[in-house]
Amino acid sequence: MNLIVQKYGGTSIGSVRRVKIVAQRIHEIAQKGNQVVVVVSAMGKTTDILVQLASEITPAPCRREMDMLLSTGEQVSIALMSMALQQLGQSAISLTGAQVGIITEAEYSRARIVSIKPHRIQRHLDRGEVVVVAGFQGISNETDLEITTLGRGGSDTSAVAIAASLKASCCEIYTDVPGILTTDPRLVSDAQLMSEITCDEMLELASLGAKVLHPRAVEIARNYGIPLVVRSSWSLAPGTRVISPIPKPRSINELELTKAVDGIEFDPDQAKIAILRVPDCPGVAARLFGEIANQQVDVDLIIQSIHESNSNDIAFTVVKKILNKAEAVAEAIAPSLRTSSTNSDEAEVLIEKETAKIAIVGAGMIGRPGIAAKMFKTLADAQINIEMIATSEVKVSCVIASDNGNRAIDALCKAFDVKLSKIPVAPETVKVSPPVRGAALDTKQVQIALLHVQDRPGMASRIFGALADKNISVDTIIQSQRCRIVNGMPTRDIAFTVAQEDLQIAQTSLAILSDSFTEMIIDTDIAKVSVVGAGMAGQPGTAAKCFKALAKQKINIKMIATSEIKISCVVAKAEGIQALKAVHKAFGLAVQGILEVSG
């Protein structure tokens, strides 16, 4: 007998007819001897209607009362679904988040789950009943019984959390698309259905705007090893499997409040190559990394800083054994990147042999303000300067001087209460997988650049700590390679992206630190196009193919940031969709014909 948790979104149960269709599907699964827990969202546009009603009363409704209001949408759904199941002869009972023991932190409208007490669910399952649970909601504690909601994607989060607490065989997410697609089908009509994807890849795509799964739900699945399947409500097709790694043992208590960092990785086998003052025009990155790929040189992290005086700095890391080859390629191609081959002020090649990469590892760190800032502060307190920064949903990496390695390891292990992990070797199943699984476009970010930031330990900590104090999540972080002396102090530029809605608060928070930099530049005309794939490692040319696809469309790249499984390029907003289509096609992600995405 399998215990299956299923989640149905608002479009899947948007009418009485659809409720009946879904009930029939649930009934058939239960009749096969499975125990079934069903988590449902509010029907159709119910939540939007409730928000509109509140806005007609007041322009600034109390968050507590909004949670009280919005939680009613799911209660309508669970009652109707239970009635539909009972009409089919299937024993069923509807339960609210409070009734199934979903305990959250006391944070209205965006609460995280602290624990789930699954005893009542299990009791009803043992009686042969299908348990229909209201998603998106819980209670703050068992004393006050304050109703809380989990924020956007909350029903996904509820379903996976319940699956973790019950040790379910799997959690199935039913939606209006056939599974997880290679990109947004509303923007690229030939998006392809994926049969499987890893949790780390899904976390990246979800954080980049892929709305089929919420990052918090994927975090829980990854942390507790819950098999996830995303399927269409309108067909029996198998959908997409989200593969979870074997989890480390962890308590179900503090479920979503568990520490975000579960390991430290250190790689001393790194060298850095920087090319300074590269002319800022389309195709430069494609030419540089195309030639590097032609020589079978595999690069790790790539950073392109914001442009200044019509030029950029590009830096990348390689393993030390191929440094001589990589350096020779960089020196050979540098003259061709200059506006004049004799202008030695342009495309200057710098080599740093004694570098290392240290990283904190865990699910969903970028979505938790303060994690990266804590890493930067810990290194600053240990008097360790950061040379490069690379961020992803599962890892924040810093390039440092190699002789600071042991000190950095000790400091970070103590700060995050974790141990040094082995650098994982990709399994064969990943090595033969395509280098890129999917592509995403994020048009809801803005870029903030701080010019001439004092280049000393602690500055990154100070900047990103100030943003974390205001609960602002920072995405892409770039630190320029060019060092300039301003008033006798060495300085570097730092640029990063934040959500559009956080811009005003971010500006106010950073203005207080204006003694540490000379100017703040805001760029709202940006879009971030990204490709994601665990198969990138060990496959030279992946980045070059991405840059070449953009160059062919004459799209200029404003920033580049990479991690082990992601390449992100910031481009002009007007070119965002064109850029997405270009990289999607370049990596062979398109399928012939147009995919149906709704029922």
C-alpha positions in Angstrom: 0.0 0.0 0.0 1.4 3.4 -1.0 0.6 6.7 0.7 0.3 9.4 -1.9 -0.1 13.1 -1.4 -1.7 15.0 -4.3 -2.1 18.7 -4.8 -4.5 20.4 -7.1 -4.2 24.0 -8.0 -7.0 26.6 -8.5 -7.4 26.1 -12.3 -7.6 22.3 -11.8 -10.7 22.7 -9.6 -12.0 26.0 -11.0 -15.6 24.9 -11.5 -18.0 22.3 -10.2 -17.4 20.2 -13.3 -13.7 20.2 -12.8 -14.1 19.3 -9.1 -16.1 16.3 -10.1 -13.5 15.3 -12.7 -10.7 15.5 -10.1 -12.8 13.6 -7.6 -13.2 10.8 -10.0 -9.4 10.7 -10.5 -8.8 10.6 -6.8 -11.4 7.9 -6.3 -9.8 5.6 -8.9 -6.4 6.0 -7.2 -7.9 5.2 -3.8 -9.7 2.2 -5.2 -6.3 0.7 -6.2 -5.5 0.3 -2.5 -3.6 3.5 -2.0 -3.9 5.9 1.0 -4.5 9.4 -0.4 -4.1 12.8 1.0 -5.4 15.6 -1.2 -4.3 19.3 -0.8 -6.3 21.8 -2.7 -6.0 25.5 -3.5 -8.9 28.0 -3.7 -11.1 27.5 -6.8 -10.2 29.5 -9.9 -9.9 33.2 -9.3 -11.4 33.1 -5.7 -8.3 34.5 -4.1 -8.2 37.4 -6.5 -11.9 38.1 -5.8 -11.3 38.1 -2.1 -8.4 40.5 -2.5 -10.6 42.8 -4.5 -13.3 42.7 -1.9 -10.8 43.8 0.8 -9.5 46.6 -1.4 -13.1 48.0 -1.7 -13.2 48.2 2.1 -9.7 49.7 2.7 -6.6 50.4 0.6 -4.3 49.0 3.4 -6.0 46.0 5.0 -4.6 44.5 8.2 -2.5 41.5 7.4 -4.1 39.4 10.1 -7.6 40.1 8.7 -6.3 39.3 5.2 -5.1 35.9 6.3 -8.5 35.3 7.9 -10.2 36.3 4.6 -8.0 34.5 2.2 -8.0 31.2 4.1 -11.7 30.9 3.4 -11.1 30.2 -0.3 -9.4 26.8 0.4 -12.1 25.9 2.9 -14.7 26.1 0.1 -12.6 23.9 -2.0 -12.1 21.1 0.6 -15.8 20.9 1.5 -16.8 20.7 -2.2 -14.1 18.1 -3.0 -15.1 15.9 0.0 -18.7 16.1 -1.1 -17.8 15.1 -4.6 -15.8 12.1 -3.3 -18.6 11.0 -1.0 -21.0 11.2 -3.9 -18.8 8.6 -5.7 -19.0 6.3 -2.7 -15.5 7.2 -1.5 -15.1 7.9 2.3 -13.6 11.3 2.6 -13.2 14.1 5.2 -12.2 17.8 4.8 -9.7 19.4 7.2 -8.3 22.9 7.5 -4.6 23.5 8.0 -5.3 24.0 11.7 -7.1 20.7 12.0 -4.3 18.7 10.5 -1.8 20.4 12.9 0.2 22.7 10.5 2.0 25.0 13.0 3.7 28.0 11.5 5.7 31.0 12.7 3.6 34.0 13.7 4.1 35.9 10.5 0.9 36.8 8.7 0.8 36.4 4.9 4.2 34.8 4.5 4.5 32.3 7.4 6.9 29.4 7.3 6.0 26.0 8.6 7.5 25.1 12.0 6.0 21.6 12.3 3.1 19.3 11.4 1.4 17.0 13.7 0.1 14.3 11.3 -1.7 12.1 13.9 -5.2 13.1 12.9 -4.5 12.6 9.2 -3.1 9.2 9.9 -6.1 8.2 12.0 -8.5 9.1 9.1 -6.2 7.3 6.6 -6.3 4.2 8.7 -10.1 4.2 8.5 -9.8 4.1 4.7 -10.8 7.8 4.2 -9.3 10.2 1.7 -8.2 13.3 3.6 -8.8 16.6 1.8 -6.6 19.3 3.3 -6.8 23.1 2.8 -3.5 24.3 1.4 -1.8 27.6 1.9 -2.7 27.9 5.6 -1.9 26.9 9.2 -2.0 28.3 12.7 0.7 30.2 14.6 0.5 28.0 17.7 -1.8 25.7 19.6 -2.6 28.4 22.2 -3.6 31.4 20.2 -4.9 29.5 17.2 -4.1 32.5 14.9 -4.8 31.6 11.2 -1.8 32.3 9.0 -1.1 31.9 5.3 2.1 30.7 3.6 2.3 33.2 0.8 2.5 32.6 -2.9 2.8 29.0 -3.8 1.6 28.0 -0.4 -0.5 25.0 -1.4 2.6 23.5 -3.1 4.5 24.0 0.2 1.6 22.5 2.3 1.5 19.4 0.1 5.2 18.6 0.2 5.5 19.4 3.9 2.6 17.0 4.6 4.3 14.4 2.4 7.5 14.8 4.5 5.7 14.5 7.8 3.8 11.3 6.7 6.9 9.9 4.9 4.7 9.5 1.8 5.7 7.4 -1.2 5.5 10.5 -3.4 3.9 13.9 -3.8 2.1 14.6 -7.0 1.5 18.2 -8.1 -1.4 18.5 -10.5 -1.6 21.7 -12.6 -2.8 23.0 -16.0 0.4 22.2 -17.8 1.6 18.7 -18.7 4.6 18.9 -16.4 7.8 21.0 -16.2 8.7 22.6 -19.5 12.1 23.8 -20.8 10.8 27.4 -20.5 7.7 29.4 -20.2 5.3 28.3 -23.0 3.6 31.6 -23.0 6.8 33.2 -24.2 8.2 30.4 -26.3 5.6 28.3 -28.0 7.9 25.4 -28.8 8.8 24.7 -25.1 9.5 21.0 -24.5 8.2 18.8 -21.7 11.0 17.3 -19.5 10.7 13.8 -18.2 12.8 14.5 -15.2 14.8 17.2 -13.5 16.9 17.4 -10.4 15.8 19.3 -7.3 18.8 21.7 -7.7 17.9 22.4 -11.3 14.3 22.9 -10.3 15.2 25.3 -7.5 17.2 27.4 -9.9 14.4 27.5 -12.5 11.7 28.2 -9.8 13.7 31.1 -8.4 14.1 32.5 -11.9 10.4 32.7 -12.4 9.2 29.2 -13.5 5.9 29.2 -11.7 5.0 25.5 -12.0 6.6 24.8 -8.6 7.3 27.1 -5.7 11.0 27.2 -4.5 9.9 26.5 -0.9 8.2 23.3 -1.9 11.3 22.1 -3.8 13.5 23.0 -0.8 11.4 20.7 1.5 11.5 17.9 -1.1 15.2 18.2 -1.4 15.8 18.4 2.4 13.6 15.4 3.1 14.1 13.3 0.0 10.5 13.4 -1.1 9.9 12.2 -4.7 8.0 14.9 -6.6 5.9 14.5 -9.8 4.3 17.4 -11.7 1.4 16.2 -13.9 -1.5 17.6 -15.9 -4.9 17.5 -14.3 -6.4 16.8 -17.8 -4.5 13.7 -18.9 -2.9 10.5 -17.6 0.5 11.3 -19.0 3.4 10.6 -16.5 4.5 14.3 -16.3 7.9 15.3 -14.9 9.7 13.7 -12.0 11.7 16.0 -9.8 14.6 13.9 -8.4 15.6 14.4 -4.8 19.1 13.5 -3.5 19.4 11.1 -0.6 18.7 13.4 2.3 20.8 13.9 5.5 18.8 12.8 8.6 16.9 15.7 10.0 14.0 16.2 12.4 10.5 17.1 11.0 10.4 19.8 13.7 11.5 23.3 12.6 10.5 22.0 9.1 10.9 25.2 7.2 13.1 26.9 9.8 15.8 24.3 9.7 19.2 25.9 9.0 19.6 26.8 5.4 23.3 25.8 5.2 24.1 22.1 5.6 27.7 22.0 4.4 30.9 23.8 3.5 32.9 23.0 0.3 36.5 24.0 -0.3 38.3 23.7 -3.6 42.0 24.7 -3.4 42.6 23.6 -7.1 41.6 27.0 -8.6 43.3 29.8 -10.5 41.8 33.0 -11.8 42.2 34.8 -15.1 40.9 38.3 -15.5 40.7 40.4 -18.7 40.4 44.0 -17.8 38.8 46.8 -19.9 37.2 44.7 -22.6 35.2 46.8 -25.1 31.5 46.7 -24.3 29.8 45.4 -27.5 27.8 42.4 -28.6 29.8 39.3 -29.3 32.9 39.9 -27.2 32.1 37.2 -24.6 31.1 34.8 -27.4 34.5 35.2 -29.1 36.5 34.9 -25.9 34.8 31.8 -24.5 34.3 30.3 -28.0 38.0 30.2 -28.5 38.5 28.9 -24.9 36.0 26.1 -25.7 37.7 25.3 -29.0 40.8 24.6 -27.0 38.9 22.2 -24.7 39.5 24.4 -21.7 36.7 23.9 -19.1 36.0 27.1 -17.1 34.2 27.1 -13.7 32.9 30.5 -12.5 32.5 33.4 -14.9 31.9 37.0 -13.9 31.4 40.0 -16.2 31.1 43.3 -14.2 29.0 46.3 -15.1 30.4 48.5 -17.9 32.4 51.6 -17.2 33.8 54.0 -19.9 32.4 51.6 -22.6 34.4 48.6 -21.3 33.9 45.6 -18.9 36.0 43.3 -16.9 35.6 39.6 -17.4 37.0 37.0 -15.0 36.8 33.3 -14.8 38.4 30.4 -12.9 39.9 27.2 -14.1 41.6 24.2 -12.4 45.3 24.8 -11.9 46.5 22.0 -14.1 45.1 23.7 -17.2 46.0 27.3 -16.2 49.0 27.5 -18.6 46.8 26.5 -21.5 44.0 28.8 -20.4 46.4 31.7 -20.0 47.9 31.1 -23.5 44.4 31.2 -25.0 43.5 34.4 -23.2 46.8 36.1 -24.2 46.4 35.0 -27.8 42.8 36.3 -28.2 43.2 39.5 -26.1 44.5 41.6 -29.1 41.5 40.6 -31.2 39.2 41.9 -28.5 40.7 45.4 -28.6 39.4 48.3 -30.8 43.1 48.5 -31.9 45.4 45.5 -31.6 48.2 47.8 -30.4 46.1 49.4 -27.6 47.6 47.6 -24.6 45.3 49.5 -22.2 42.4 47.4 -23.5 41.9 43.6 -22.8 44.8 43.4 -20.3 45.2 39.8 -19.0 45.9 39.3 -15.3 46.6 35.9 -13.7 46.2 34.8 -10.1 47.6 31.4 -9.4 47.1 31.1 -5.7 43.4 31.2 -5.3 40.8 28.9 -3.9 37.0 28.6 -3.9 35.0 28.2 -0.7 31.2 27.7 -0.7 28.3 27.3 1.7 25.8 24.7 0.5 22.1 24.2 1.2 18.6 24.5 -0.4 17.1 27.9 -1.0 19.7 30.1 0.6 19.1 33.1 -1.7 15.4 33.2 -0.7 16.5 33.7 2.9 17.9 37.2 3.4 21.0 37.2 5.5 22.6 33.9 4.7 25.0 35.3 2.1 25.6 38.4 4.3 26.5 36.1 7.2 29.0 34.3 5.0 30.6 37.6 4.0 30.7 38.9 7.6 32.3 35.6 8.8 35.1 35.9 6.2 35.5 39.6 7.0 35.8 38.9 10.8 38.6 36.4 9.9 40.3 39.2 7.8 39.7 37.4 4.5 39.1 39.4 1.4 36.7 38.2 -1.3 37.9 38.3 -4.9 34.9 36.9 -6.7 31.3 36.0 -5.6 29.0 33.5 -7.3 25.4 32.8 -6.1 22.8 30.2 -6.8 19.8 28.8 -5.0 21.9 26.0 -3.5 25.3 27.5 -3.1 27.1 30.8 -2.4 30.8 30.6 -3.6 33.6 33.0 -2.9 37.1 33.0 -4.5 39.7 33.9 -1.9 43.5 33.7 -1.6 44.5 30.1 -1.2 46.6 30.7 1.9 43.4 31.9 3.7 41.8 28.5 3.1 42.1 26.8 6.5 41.1 30.0 8.3 38.0 30.4 6.0 37.0 26.7 6.6 37.3 27.0 10.4 35.4 30.3 10.5 32.5 29.2 8.3 32.1 25.7 9.8 31.8 27.4 13.2 29.5 30.2 12.1 27.0 27.8 10.4 27.5 24.9 12.7 28.3 22.5 9.9 31.2 20.3 8.8 33.4 20.5 5.7 31.9 18.4 2.9 33.5 16.6 0.1 33.2 18.3 -3.2 30.6 16.1 -5.0 31.6 14.2 -8.1 28.8 14.2 -10.6 27.3 10.7 -11.0 27.3 9.1 -14.5 23.6 9.8 -14.9 24.3 13.5 -14.7 27.4 13.4 -16.8 25.6 12.0 -19.8 22.6 14.4 -19.3 22.3 17.4 -21.6 24.3 20.4 -20.3 21.2 22.5 -20.2 17.8 21.4 -19.0 15.8 24.6 -19.2 15.9 28.4 -19.7 14.2 31.2 -17.8 13.5 34.9 -18.1 13.2 37.2 -15.2 11.9 40.7 -16.0 11.0 41.7 -12.5 14.4 42.7 -11.2 16.5 45.9 -11.1 20.2 46.3 -11.0 21.9 48.4 -8.3 25.6 49.3 -8.8 27.8 50.8 -6.1 30.8 52.4 -7.5 34.2 52.6 -5.8 33.4 50.5 -2.8 36.3 50.4 -0.4 38.2 47.2 -1.1 38.8 45.8 2.4 37.4 42.9 4.4 33.9 43.6 5.7 32.5 45.8 2.9 30.4 43.1 1.3 29.2 42.1 4.7 28.2 45.6 5.5 26.3 46.2 2.3 24.4 42.9 2.1 23.8 42.8 5.9 22.0 46.2 5.6 19.7 44.7 2.9 19.1 41.5 4.9 18.1 43.6 7.9 15.2 44.9 5.7 14.3 41.3 4.6 15.5 42.0 1.0 16.7 39.0 -1.0 19.7 39.7 -3.3 20.1 37.6 -6.4 23.0 38.0 -8.8 26.1 39.6 -7.2 29.1 40.9 -9.2 32.3 42.4 -7.8 34.5 44.1 -10.4 38.1 42.9 -11.0 39.4 46.4 -11.6 40.9 48.0 -8.6 41.0 51.9 -8.5 42.6 54.1 -5.9 40.2 56.8 -4.6 41.4 59.1 -1.9 44.3 56.8 -1.2 42.0 53.8 -0.7 41.8 50.8 -3.2 38.2 50.4 -4.4 36.1 48.0 -6.5 32.6 48.2 -8.0 29.8 45.9 -6.7 26.6 45.3 -8.6 23.6 43.1 -7.8 20.0 42.6 -8.6 16.9 42.8 -6.3 13.2 42.5 -6.9 11.5 45.6 -8.3 9.3 46.0 -5.3 12.3 46.1 -3.0 14.1 48.9 -4.9 12.9 51.9 -2.8 13.7 50.2 0.6 17.1 49.0 -0.8 18.0 52.5 -1.9 17.1 53.9 1.5 19.1 51.2 3.3 22.2 51.7 1.2 22.1 55.5 1.4 23.1 55.2 5.0 26.4 53.5 3.9 27.3 56.2 1.3 30.5 56.9 3.1 31.7 53.5 1.8 31.2 54.2 -1.9 31.1 57.2 -4.2 27.9 56.6 -6.3 24.8 54.4 -6.6 23.5 53.7 -10.1 20.1 52.2 -10.6 19.2 50.3 -13.9 15.5 49.4 -14.2 15.9 48.5 -17.9 17.1 45.0 -17.4 16.0 41.4 -17.9 17.9 38.3 -16.8 18.0 35.4 -19.1 19.4 32.1 -17.7 20.1 28.6 -18.7 20.2 25.8 -16.0 21.6 22.3 -16.1 23.5 19.9 -13.8 25.3 18.6 -16.9 27.3 21.7 -17.4 30.2 20.5 -15.4 32.9 18.9 -17.5 31.4 20.0 -20.8 33.5 22.9 -22.2 31.7 25.3 -24.5 28.3 25.5 -22.6 28.9 29.2 -21.7 30.3 30.0 -25.2 27.2 28.5 -26.8 25.0 30.7 -24.6 27.0 33.9 -25.4 27.1 33.0 -29.1 23.3 32.7 -29.3 23.0 36.2 -27.9 25.7 37.6 -30.1 24.0 36.2 -33.2 20.9 38.3 -32.3 23.2 41.3 -31.7 22.1 41.4 -28.0 24.7 43.1 -25.7 25.3 41.5 -22.3 25.3 43.9 -19.4 26.4 41.4 -16.7 27.4 37.7 -16.6 27.2 35.5 -13.5 27.5 31.8 -13.3 27.4 28.9 -10.8 28.1 25.2 -11.3 24.7 24.7 -12.8 23.6 28.1 -14.1 24.6 30.8 -16.5 22.8 34.1 -16.2 23.1 37.1 -18.5 21.6 40.6 -17.8 20.4 42.2 -21.0 18.2 45.2 -21.9 14.5 44.5 -20.9 13.3 45.1 -24.5 15.5 42.2 -25.7 14.6 39.8 -22.9 12.1 37.6 -24.8 14.4 37.6 -27.9 17.3 36.5 -25.7 15.2 33.7 -24.1 14.2 32.3 -27.5 17.7 32.5 -28.7 19.3 30.4 -25.9 16.3 28.0 -25.8 16.9 27.2 -29.5 20.7 27.1 -29.2 20.6 24.3 -26.7 18.1 22.2 -28.7 15.3 22.6 -26.1 12.5 23.3 -28.6 10.0 20.6 -29.7 8.2 20.5 -33.0 4.7 21.8 -32.9 3.0 23.9 -30.2 2.4 22.3 -26.8 -1.1 22.4 -25.3 -0.8 23.9 -21.8 -4.4 24.1 -20.5 -7.4 21.9 -20.2 
